[in-house]
Each structure stands twice: as structure tokens, then as C-alpha cells.
Amino acid sequence: MAKTICIANQKGGVGKTTTSVNLSSALATIGKKVLVIDLDPQGNASSGLGLKRNDTQEVNIYHVLIGEKKINEATYKAKKENLEVVPATPDLVGAEIELVDTQQREFRLKQIIATITNKYDYIILDCPPSLGLLTVNALSAADSFLVPLQCEYYALEGLSQLLNTAGIIKKNLNPNLHIEGIVLTMFDTRNNLSHQVVSEIKNHFGEKVFSAIIPRNVRLSEAPSHGLSIIDYDAKSIGAIKYLELAKELDQRVNRISEQPSKKQQSKLSKSLNKSETTGEVNV
């Protein structure tokens, strides 16, 4: 059964889609069967994995969410082995409006994913930079959520709101939801401030922060224009190396938790999300 992970942060420009694309590709590289569901109307995860908008205009995640198509009909093979994509187009903006009067609209994506979960090892949900109905659907359908956090002082801005939303969803819609971890992105090794921010974030969030830190890297910026992940664009680049490290770390973490679930950890996290729901405090 697939592990469904929502990549979420309502703050734009933090490396959310970059992480969705490259983490998925890295997981596929280490032999995992991966499905990426693009829930961002901008469709950047789709194009970043080599899908052209003209080729997916007729059948995509929008048509699946409104019930016109089955998810299997909207699933496309990426250029990489073990990796498939359910793409998005700007039409997806209309889905939030069309789902307003739908019964159990918050569970629409969960119901869809339930039909294919046995086909994959990981299902990665790339969310839009907002906390609207699409993100709520993703958090309701996910086993956990992963937060890309930019290595700047403004990075924590909005994290409280995300944890608050996750707490509400955990309480009312998805009691098993938990935070998978925080990925530090856009790290500048030449900048002393970046080092200070990393230190503070690790001190605050502890083991929830992944050891693999994603640096600022020119090759990472170039890869999407070629419709390739960094793994396929330049496997020797520091960006590719770090995303492979992140994929291995995530896979080890997921397998460790599934084999030996820690009741103490789950209890602590549950209290944290419940607290964030009532107070909005950033506490994981």
C-alpha cells in the first residue's frame, strides 16, 4: 500500500514544486514506484516532469476531481522509469468552485486515491501555495505532510498557519495525519545568515528536520526548462546528490515507522497538532 505524502506550504517560492518533482524522481531512482498528483493549477510539477500542457489538456486531475474521468485515465508515464504523473492545468482553478456543493467535498481526493493505492510505493501530492479546498483535499487524503522551508528568517512566517490548518484537519477529517518532516531548501553555503537560520530551525524542530539540506544550485533552476528532474538533468550536481540523500532518508524513516511505530512519538505529535489547532503555535 502506498505512502501518501502531501508537499505543502502556503508560502510561495520555498521550493515546494522543486521538492515534489525531484524527491519523486529520486524515489523512483532508488527503485520505488511513484505517482505524482499535481494539484497546483500552474501545473509546474507536470511540466517539470516532461508533460506538455497541450498533451494533457483533455484529461487531467481537474476531470478526475469533478467525476468526468477515472484517475487511471488521467495518469501519464513520465520520462523516468517507475514514475507516473496525474497532471494539472489552469482548469483546476474551477474545481474548487465546482466542488463547493458536492457532498463530502473534502474527501474527494481521498476517495480517488483509495482506488489506486496498491499500485505504488509512494503517492506525492504537490499542493498549490494556498490553504484552499485543493490543499484541504490533499491533507485529508495524505498519511503525512512534508514542509519545504526556505533558509531565511521569513521562512517561519506562515508555518504556524499551516500547522493550525493541519491540526483542524487532523481533528475533524483525518485523525491519522502527521508531519513527515521539514526539508530545508535554498541553502546558501556562502551566507552566514543561512547557517544561523539552519541552526535555529534544527534547535526548534529537532529530529523533524531532515538531515539532507537542499542548496541553491544553478542546475536545479535549469532542469525544469528541459522537462527533467535534477536527477536526469545532471546526476552529478549537488542538487541531485542532496535530493537522492533526502529520498533515502525519507524511505528509511517511513520504513522504520511502519515496522516499529512509536506510541510515544505519535502521542507527542498528536498533542502538537491538536495544540496548533487551538492556539496556532508552531510546535512539532
C-alpha positions in Angstrom: 0.0 0.0 0.0 1.3 3.4 -1.0 2.5 6.0 1.5 0.7 9.2 0.5 2.7 12.4 1.3 1.4 15.9 0.8 4.1 18.5 0.0 2.6 21.7 1.4 3.5 25.3 2.3 1.1 28.1 1.5 4.1 30.5 1.2 5.2 30.6 -2.4 8.8 30.4 -3.6 10.1 28.0 -1.0 10.9 25.1 -3.3 7.7 23.2 -2.9 7.3 22.1 -6.5 11.0 21.6 -6.9 10.9 19.3 -4.0 7.9 17.4 -5.3 9.5 16.8 -8.7 13.0 16.0 -7.6 12.1 13.9 -4.5 9.7 11.9 -6.6 12.3 11.3 -9.2 14.9 10.4 -6.6 12.5 7.9 -5.0 11.9 6.4 -8.5 15.7 6.2 -8.9 16.1 4.1 -5.8 13.6 1.7 -7.2 10.3 2.9 -5.7 7.1 3.0 -7.7 5.9 6.6 -7.5 2.8 8.6 -8.6 2.9 12.4 -8.5 -0.5 14.1 -8.4 -0.2 17.8 -9.4 -2.8 19.8 -7.5 -1.4 23.2 -8.4 -3.3 24.9 -11.3 0.0 26.3 -12.5 1.0 22.8 -13.5 4.7 23.3 -12.8 5.2 19.8 -11.4 3.6 18.3 -14.6 5.9 20.3 -17.0 8.9 19.7 -14.7 8.4 16.0 -15.3 8.2 16.4 -19.0 4.5 16.6 -19.7 3.3 19.2 -22.2 0.2 21.1 -21.4 -1.3 20.5 -24.9 -1.0 16.8 -24.4 -2.9 16.7 -21.1 -5.5 19.4 -21.8 -8.3 16.9 -22.4 -7.7 14.6 -19.4 -6.1 15.7 -16.2 -6.7 15.9 -12.4 -9.5 18.5 -12.9 -11.6 16.0 -14.8 -10.9 13.3 -12.2 -11.9 15.6 -9.3 -15.2 16.6 -10.9 -16.0 13.0 -11.7 -15.7 13.1 -15.5 -12.8 10.7 -15.7 -11.2 7.9 -13.7 -7.7 8.5 -12.2 -6.3 5.7 -14.4 -7.4 7.6 -17.5 -5.5 10.7 -16.3 -2.3 9.0 -15.4 0.7 9.6 -17.7 4.1 8.0 -17.7 6.9 10.4 -17.0 10.2 10.2 -18.9 11.6 8.3 -15.9 11.1 4.6 -15.2 8.9 3.9 -12.1 7.4 7.4 -12.2 3.9 8.4 -13.3 2.0 11.7 -13.2 -1.5 12.9 -12.9 -1.1 16.4 -14.4 -2.8 19.7 -13.7 -3.8 22.6 -16.0 -5.2 26.1 -15.2 -8.7 24.5 -15.5 -8.1 23.2 -12.0 -8.9 26.6 -10.6 -12.6 25.8 -11.5 -12.6 22.6 -9.5 -12.7 24.5 -6.1 -15.9 26.3 -7.3 -17.5 23.2 -8.8 -16.9 21.1 -5.7 -18.5 23.6 -3.3 -21.9 22.0 -3.4 -20.5 18.4 -3.6 -21.2 16.2 -0.6 -18.0 15.2 1.3 -16.0 17.5 -0.9 -13.0 17.4 1.5 -12.7 13.7 0.9 -13.0 13.7 -2.9 -9.2 13.1 -3.5 -9.1 10.5 -0.7 -11.8 8.5 -2.4 -10.0 8.7 -5.7 -6.6 7.7 -4.3 -8.2 4.7 -2.4 -8.8 3.1 -5.8 -5.1 3.0 -6.8 -3.1 2.9 -3.6 -2.0 -0.7 -4.1 -0.2 0.2 -7.3 2.5 2.4 -5.8 5.1 2.7 -3.0 4.6 6.5 -2.8 2.0 9.0 -3.9 3.3 12.5 -3.8 0.7 15.4 -3.7 2.0 18.7 -5.0 -0.2 21.4 -3.4 -0.8 25.0 -4.5 0.6 27.8 -2.5 -2.6 28.4 -0.5 -4.8 26.7 2.1 -7.9 26.4 -0.1 -10.1 23.4 -0.9 -7.4 21.7 -3.0 -4.9 21.7 -0.2 -7.6 20.6 2.3 -8.3 17.7 0.0 -4.6 16.8 -0.1 -4.2 16.9 3.7 -7.4 14.9 4.1 -6.1 12.2 1.7 -2.5 12.1 2.9 -0.9 9.9 5.5 1.5 12.7 6.3 2.7 16.1 5.1 6.2 17.3 4.3 7.1 21.0 4.6 9.8 22.6 2.4 11.2 25.6 4.4 13.4 28.2 2.8 16.7 29.0 4.7 15.7 32.6 5.5 14.3 34.3 8.6 10.9 34.9 6.9 10.6 31.1 6.4 8.8 30.5 9.6 6.2 33.1 8.6 3.0 31.1 7.7 4.2 27.8 9.2 2.0 28.4 12.2 -1.0 28.8 9.9 -0.1 25.6 8.1 0.2 23.7 11.3 -3.1 25.2 12.5 -4.8 24.0 9.4 -3.2 20.6 9.7 -4.5 20.4 13.3 -8.0 21.3 12.3 -7.9 18.6 9.6 -6.5 16.0 12.0 -9.2 16.7 14.5 -12.1 16.8 12.0 -11.2 15.0 8.8 -8.0 12.9 9.0 -7.1 11.7 12.5 -4.0 9.8 11.2 -2.4 12.9 9.7 1.1 13.7 10.9 4.1 15.7 9.9 6.6 13.7 8.0 9.3 16.3 8.4 10.7 19.6 7.3 13.1 20.0 4.3 15.4 23.0 4.4 15.7 24.4 0.9 17.6 27.2 -0.9 20.6 27.0 1.5 23.4 29.3 0.5 26.7 28.0 1.9 28.4 31.4 1.4 25.9 33.2 3.5 26.4 33.2 7.3 22.8 34.0 7.8 21.7 30.8 6.1 23.9 28.8 8.6 22.4 30.7 11.5 18.8 30.0 10.3 19.6 26.3 9.8 20.9 26.1 13.3 17.9 27.8 14.8 15.4 25.7 12.9 17.1 22.5 13.9 17.2 23.6 17.5 13.5 24.4 17.4 12.2 21.4 15.4 14.8 18.8 16.3 14.5 15.4 14.6 11.6 16.6 12.4 14.2 18.4 10.2 15.7 16.1 7.5 19.5 15.9 7.5 19.6 16.5 3.8 19.6 20.2 3.1 18.9 21.4 -0.4 21.3 24.1 -1.6 20.8 27.0 -4.0 22.0 25.4 -7.3 22.0 26.7 -10.9 21.4 23.3 -12.3 18.3 22.9 -10.1 16.9 26.1 -11.7 17.8 24.9 -15.2 16.3 21.4 -15.1 12.6 22.4 -15.3 13.1 24.2 -18.6 14.2 20.9 -20.1 11.2 19.0 -18.6 13.6 16.9 -16.5 14.2 16.4 -12.8 17.7 17.3 -11.5 18.5 13.5 -11.3 18.0 13.2 -15.0 19.4 16.6 -16.0 22.7 16.4 -14.1 23.0 13.4 -11.7 26.5 14.7 -10.6 25.2 18.1 -9.4 25.0 18.9 -5.7 21.2 19.3 -6.1 20.8 15.8 -7.5 23.1 14.4 -4.7 21.1 16.1 -2.0 17.7 15.0 -3.3 18.9 11.4 -3.5 20.0 11.7 0.1 16.6 13.1 1.0 14.8 10.3 -0.8 16.9 7.6 1.0 16.4 9.4 4.4 12.6 9.6 3.8 12.4 6.0 2.8 14.3 4.8 5.8 12.1 7.0 8.1 8.9 5.7 6.5 10.0 2.0 6.8 11.3 2.5 10.3 8.0 3.9 11.5 5.9 1.3 9.6 8.0 -1.5 11.2 8.2 -0.2 14.7 5.6 2.6 15.3 6.5 4.7 18.4 3.4 5.3 20.5 5.2 8.0 22.4 6.1 9.8 19.2 2.6 9.5 17.8 1.1 10.8 21.1 3.5 13.8 21.2 2.7 14.7 17.6 -1.0 14.3 18.1 -0.8 16.7 21.0 1.2 19.1 18.9 -1.2 19.2 16.1 -4.2 19.4 18.4 -2.5 22.3 20.2 -1.8 24.1 16.9 -5.4 23.8 16.1 -6.4 25.7 19.2 -3.5 28.1 19.6 -1.8 28.4 16.2 1.6 27.8 17.9 4.4 26.4 15.8 5.1 23.3 17.8 6.1 20.0 16.3 
